[in-house]
Amino acid sequence: MRFRIKLAVVIAACMFLGGVSAVSAQQKGQWVPGQFGLNAGVIPDPGFTYANLALSYSAGQLNDSGGNKLPGITGNYSFWVDENIIYYVPKHKILGGYFMPYVAVNWASGELVANFTGTNLSAAGGGSGFADMFVEPLNIGWHFGKRVDFNAGYAFTAPTGRFTQGSQQQRGFWILG
């Protein structure tokens, strides 16, 4: 009987793994990967907490919105942001979890150097300044056992920097991509 169960499990696992196909994805917009990793749902201890995350990304090719390499363009593209996050967690619980509003004030810089294949043309650009501020005024987190945390909330991005109606640069910092 045990042999039949083991055989059925092995056959089911092989069928599942045989049906798995490659999955592709592309990071888009302002969502920078790697911000919190395995601690993504963890609420800090009550009180004020300051977190600083320095993130740096670079690439040697420019992709379109579908993730495909743009033909005829080579160069270097880099992005760096210093995230300054301030959390506040009161000592009392709400709905069985901890209330944790927070704000992220970010300083960013980016640079683009592009060469157009088959021509003598190149382009370069970049800049630095405050990136859009991330504000999460409503956030509640729950702790379940040693390894399970969950939080839910409402957040918005507040534009910072100059604004000119109808211009290509609608906010204080922007990235091609």
C-alpha atoms as one frame of an Amber mdcrd trajectory, in Angstrom:
protein
   0.000   0.000   0.000   2.791   2.446   0.895   4.534   1.687  -2.391   1.419
   2.641  -4.368   1.091   5.933  -2.456   4.765   6.769  -3.067   4.426   5.833
  -6.737   1.332   8.021  -7.108   3.140  10.973  -5.462   6.178  10.537  -7.747
   3.979  10.340 -10.864   1.986  13.431  -9.797   5.216  15.353  -9.121   6.633
  14.385 -12.521   3.427  15.449 -14.257   3.462  18.781 -12.426   7.142  19.483
 -13.143   6.723  18.390 -16.762   3.943  20.946 -17.232   5.885  23.877 -15.767
   7.032  26.366 -18.387   9.368  29.327 -18.211   7.908  32.513 -16.783   9.217
  35.942 -17.708   8.584  39.248 -16.018   9.731  42.843 -16.185   9.979  45.380
 -13.425   8.092  48.496 -14.490   7.316  51.884 -13.077   8.616  52.953  -9.713
   8.563  49.538  -8.021  12.180  48.739  -7.246  12.871  45.038  -6.537  14.675
  43.863  -3.419  13.383  46.493  -1.021  12.541  44.252   1.921  13.008  40.678
   0.762  11.851  38.084   3.280  10.872  40.741   5.857   8.280  42.354   3.603
   5.337  41.925   5.994   7.123  42.487   9.304   5.992  45.338  11.579   8.751
  46.814  13.804   8.425  47.058  17.592   6.296  49.912  18.983   7.859  53.368
  18.740   9.627  55.232  15.949  11.808  53.306  13.503  14.090  54.700  10.812
  15.142  52.523   7.886  17.615  53.476   5.194  17.836  51.493   1.986  20.367
  52.356  -0.683  19.497  50.698  -3.992  21.574  50.740  -7.160  20.697  49.201
 -10.508  22.406  49.326 -13.864  21.943  47.758 -17.277  23.789  47.476 -20.546
  20.718  47.468 -22.784  17.467  49.383 -23.139  14.210  47.393 -23.350  10.799
  48.432 -24.584   7.635  48.097 -22.486   7.337  44.441 -23.555  10.798  43.576
 -22.214  12.357  43.252 -25.690  15.755  44.762 -26.424  15.493  47.906 -28.531
  17.508  47.293 -31.706  20.260  49.685 -32.743  20.831  51.187 -29.283  23.750
  50.352 -27.005  24.948  52.059 -23.882  24.795  52.140 -20.120  21.850  52.962
 -17.929  22.047  53.402 -14.167  19.707  54.259 -11.341  20.443  54.893  -7.655
  18.048  55.771  -4.854  18.506  56.371  -1.149  15.230  55.551   0.612  14.688
  57.147   4.018  11.714  55.495   5.690  10.177  56.594   8.984   7.686  54.277
  10.716   5.585  54.869  13.812   3.971  52.001  15.719   1.881  52.821  18.841
   1.880  50.366  21.760  -1.840  49.527  21.574  -3.366  47.136  19.026  -6.190
  47.876  16.594  -8.289  44.988  15.212  -5.769  42.588  16.756  -2.834  44.113
  14.854  -0.458  47.028  15.108  -1.181  50.309  13.350   1.917  51.450  11.435
   1.736  54.544   9.233   4.946  55.486   7.456   6.536  57.822   4.966   9.461
  57.304   2.580  11.443  60.357   1.481  13.757  59.370  -1.364  16.758  60.933
  -3.062  17.458  59.492  -6.506  19.824  59.904  -9.406  19.884  58.370 -12.837
  22.077  58.428 -15.908  21.636  57.332 -19.497  24.357  57.116 -22.136  23.141
  55.732 -25.469  24.891  55.100 -28.772  22.877  54.565 -31.929  24.330  51.740
 -34.018  25.239  52.635 -37.611  25.444  56.365 -36.906  27.782  58.819 -35.239
  24.959  59.831 -32.918  24.854  59.383 -29.182  22.810  60.780 -26.344  23.410
  61.310 -22.670  21.257  62.566 -19.862  20.677  62.299 -16.197  19.825  64.093
 -13.066  19.263  63.828  -9.379  16.843  65.119  -6.818  14.023  64.127  -4.535
  11.963  61.323  -5.999   8.243  61.050  -5.377   7.422  60.620  -1.688   5.656
  57.414  -0.671   3.074  57.859   2.116   1.131  55.050   3.783  -1.175  56.695
   6.344  -3.230  53.527   6.928  -1.382  50.299   7.587  -2.161  47.489  10.033
   0.110  44.509  10.597  -0.491  41.166  12.291   2.017  38.665  13.622   1.059
  34.972  13.408   3.559  32.664  15.101   7.320  32.760  14.595   7.474  33.132
  10.819   4.251  34.581   9.493   3.485  38.302   9.354   0.862  40.055   7.290
  -0.019  43.699   6.763  -2.618  45.592   4.787  -2.926  49.273   4.107  -3.642
  52.198   1.852  -0.843  54.265   0.322  -0.261  56.972  -2.238   2.678  58.562
  -4.003   3.018  62.298  -3.539   4.789  64.051  -6.422   7.690  66.283  -5.456
   9.739  68.720  -7.479   8.741  70.928 -10.355   5.593  70.448 -12.379   4.705
  71.919 -15.752   1.332  70.964 -17.217   1.796  69.018 -20.472   5.560  68.590
 -20.143   7.301  65.247 -20.493   8.750  65.541 -17.003   5.591  65.547 -14.874
   7.334  64.827 -11.579  10.602  65.640  -9.840  12.489  62.566 -11.119  11.819
  60.242 -14.015  13.408  57.205 -15.605  13.231  56.052 -19.192  11.981  52.536
 -19.585
